[in-house]
Every structure is written in structure tokens, then in C-alpha cells.
Amino acid sequence: MNTLAVHSWPGAAPVPQDGLFAILIVVPSGSAPQNPRQQRDAARSHIRLAAREALAAVMRAPIDTIHIASSPGSPPRVLLAGQTSSIGCSFSHEDDYALAAINLHGRIGADLMRMRDIPDWQAVARDYLGPTVSASLQTLSPDARPLAFTRAWTRREAALKWQGQQLGEWQSHIAGHSWALDLPVAGLIAHIHFGGDTA
């Protein structure tokens, strides 16, 4: 499986690999405590601005010509000078971090998760990750299982986002290509999923 390095943002302009790049930000914490919905809204706002900044740096275009539009139940779309483009973007956040993945050539899905031990991993893997992954997790030691589970989960979530689907019980393999992300923060795991000619 291929791997894509994730750039900390703000920072130097990312260098796309086969038209793909990803950035990670630390979501600024406000002075007042926030409920989970406020935290999600803040993370969403900050990562979308960061994605526009990074995309502007990559494309050498004014940031005010790049916008990200979205509607419930649909993947976000990149608008260039007000026109829908073929550039795909996907977002995910976990704890104080938010991730943006960009595909200059089409759709993309991304998912970010902190590695953790899931108490009911057997039922979750069976219901959402499928029989092959579930069986492989059974063979691992308790120390190795959390990493393998988190990798499988983020790979699956990224594929579903690429396809424009919400999380649901297991269905057969999804076409396209999954790449692991090499993140600059220990304990965070992420994948992207995309299609087309960039494999």
C-alpha cells in the first residue's frame, strides 16, 4: 500500500504526489468551554480555511478565488472563481486535530482517528469491517490489535466518504485505491481513498 506524507499547516506549500496532498492543523481552542457540536463546527471552519490556503499555495492562486461548498449528504466541492471544479476534498477531525485531503484530479475520501482499544471490537469489526478483516483481527495479540483495527476503520471510512456514503453495516469491497497517511503526530491514524489514474 502506498503512503502519503501529511504536511503540518500552516507551513510550506505542500508538494502534491500524483495530484494528492493532505494537511493537518491543530484546531485553536477558544477561551470558553465548547460543547461537542461547537467543537465540530470550529474544527470544520478552521480546516476549510486551511484547505483553501494550502490549495491557493499549491495552485499559486489568490485565496479569494477558492471556495469550498457543501450541502448535507453530499461531499464538499471546490469552487474556482465561482465555478465547480474537478478538484476533490475531504475532511476529518479527531481531538484537537483536523485533516484535509485534496485530490487535484477528482474525488477523495479521508478519515482520521486516534488509535485506541475498542472494548467491543469483535462485534464492531464483524458488523462494519467485514469477515476478512474481522478474521485477521482475531489472530492478533491484544497489543497489536488496536493499531490494526484503527487502520482498517479509517481505510473503510475513507472509502465510504469517497463513494459519498455514510457509515453502514458491511457491504462488499469498494473500488478505488486506499493510501495510508504518514502523520506528524504519534497515535493518529488516517487513510485516503480515491479513484482514477493516480494509483
C-alpha positions in Angstrom: 0.0 0.0 0.0 1.2 3.5 -0.9 1.7 6.2 1.8 1.3 9.9 1.5 3.1 12.3 3.9 0.8 14.8 5.6 2.0 18.4 5.9 1.6 20.4 9.1 -0.3 23.6 8.4 0.5 26.5 8.3 3.8 25.7 6.7 5.5 25.4 3.3 3.3 24.8 0.3 2.6 21.1 0.0 4.1 19.2 -2.9 1.3 17.0 -4.4 2.1 13.4 -5.0 0.2 12.2 -8.1 -2.1 15.1 -7.6 -2.7 14.3 -3.9 -1.8 16.1 -0.8 -3.0 16.4 2.8 -2.6 18.9 5.6 -3.1 18.6 9.4 -3.9 21.5 11.7 -4.2 22.0 15.4 -7.7 23.4 16.0 -7.3 26.6 18.1 -9.2 26.3 21.4 -11.4 29.2 22.4 -11.4 30.8 25.8 -14.9 29.5 26.6 -15.7 25.8 27.0 -17.4 24.3 24.0 -19.9 21.5 23.6 -19.1 18.7 21.1 -21.2 20.4 18.3 -19.4 23.7 18.8 -16.1 21.9 18.7 -17.0 20.2 15.4 -18.2 23.5 13.9 -15.0 25.2 15.0 -12.9 22.4 13.6 -14.9 22.4 10.3 -14.4 26.2 9.9 -10.7 26.1 10.7 -9.8 23.2 8.4 -11.8 24.6 5.5 -9.9 27.8 5.7 -6.6 26.0 6.0 -7.5 23.8 2.9 -8.2 26.9 0.9 -4.9 28.5 2.0 -3.0 25.3 1.1 -4.7 24.9 -2.2 -4.0 28.6 -3.0 -0.4 28.0 -2.3 -0.2 24.8 -4.4 -2.1 26.4 -7.3 -0.4 29.8 -6.9 -3.8 31.4 -7.0 -5.4 34.1 -4.8 -7.3 32.6 -1.9 -10.4 34.6 -2.5 -10.8 32.7 -5.8 -11.0 29.3 -4.0 -14.1 28.3 -2.1 -15.4 25.1 -0.6 -19.1 24.4 -0.9 -21.1 21.7 0.7 -24.6 20.5 1.4 -25.9 17.9 3.8 -25.4 14.4 2.4 -23.0 15.4 -0.3 -19.2 15.5 -0.4 -17.7 19.0 -0.3 -16.9 20.7 -3.7 -14.0 23.0 -4.6 -15.1 26.1 -6.5 -12.6 28.1 -8.5 -13.7 31.6 -9.3 -17.2 30.6 -8.5 -17.2 27.6 -10.9 -17.4 23.9 -9.8 -14.0 22.2 -10.4 -12.9 18.6 -10.6 -10.7 19.1 -7.5 -11.9 16.8 -4.7 -11.5 17.4 -1.0 -12.4 15.6 2.2 -12.1 16.5 5.9 -11.9 14.7 9.2 -11.1 15.7 12.7 -10.1 13.9 16.0 -9.4 15.6 19.3 -7.6 18.9 18.7 -6.6 18.0 15.1 -8.3 18.4 11.8 -7.2 16.8 8.4 -7.9 18.0 4.9 -7.1 15.8 1.9 -7.1 17.2 -1.6 -7.1 15.4 -5.0 -6.4 17.7 -7.9 -7.8 15.1 -10.3 -11.1 14.1 -8.7 -13.0 12.8 -5.7 -11.3 11.8 -2.5 -12.3 10.5 0.9 -10.3 10.9 4.1 -10.6 9.7 7.7 -8.6 10.4 10.8 -8.8 8.6 14.2 -6.7 8.3 17.3 -5.6 4.7 17.9 -7.5 3.2 20.8 -8.6 -0.1 22.2 -12.3 -0.7 21.4 -13.8 -2.9 24.1 -16.4 -4.4 21.7 -14.1 -4.6 18.7 -15.3 -8.1 17.7 -18.9 -7.0 17.1 -17.8 -3.7 15.5 -15.4 -5.5 13.1 -18.0 -8.1 12.2 -20.7 -5.6 11.5 -18.7 -2.8 9.8 -15.4 -4.1 8.6 -16.4 -7.4 7.1 -15.4 -11.1 7.6 -11.9 -10.9 6.2 -10.8 -8.0 8.5 -12.7 -9.5 11.4 -10.9 -12.8 11.0 -7.5 -11.2 10.7 -8.0 -9.2 13.8 -8.8 -12.4 15.7 -5.3 -13.7 15.0 -3.5 -10.6 16.5 -2.3 -10.2 20.0 -4.1 -7.7 22.3 -1.2 -5.3 21.9 -1.2 -5.3 18.1 -5.0 -5.3 17.6 -5.8 -1.6 18.4 -3.4 -0.4 15.6 -4.7 -2.9 13.1 -8.3 -2.1 14.0 -7.8 1.7 13.7 -6.1 1.2 10.3 -8.9 -0.9 9.0 -11.5 1.5 10.3 -10.0 4.6 8.8 -9.5 2.8 5.5 -13.1 1.8 5.4 -14.4 5.3 6.4 -12.3 7.0 3.8 -13.6 4.6 1.1 -17.2 5.3 2.2 -16.6 9.1 2.1 -15.1 8.7 -1.4 -18.2 6.9 -2.5 -20.5 9.6 -0.8 -21.9 7.1 1.6 -22.5 7.2 5.3 -21.2 4.6 7.7 -23.4 1.5 7.5 -23.1 -2.2 8.1 -20.7 -4.2 6.0 -21.0 -4.4 2.3 -18.6 -5.7 -0.3 -15.3 -4.2 -1.4 -15.4 -0.6 -2.7 -13.4 0.1 -5.9 -10.6 2.7 -5.9 -7.3 3.0 -4.1 -6.5 3.4 -0.4 -3.3 5.0 0.8 -2.2 5.3 4.4 -1.2 8.8 5.6 2.1 9.4 7.3 1.0 11.9 10.1 3.3 14.1 12.1 1.5 13.2 15.4 2.0 9.9 17.2 -1.1 7.9 17.8 -3.1 9.4 15.0 -4.0 7.1 12.1 -5.5 8.2 8.8 -6.3 7.0 5.3 -7.4 8.5 2.0 -9.3 6.7 -0.8 -9.6 7.9 -4.4 -10.1 6.6 -7.9 -9.0 7.4 -11.4 -5.5 7.1 -12.9 -3.4 8.1 -9.9 -2.8 4.6 -8.5 
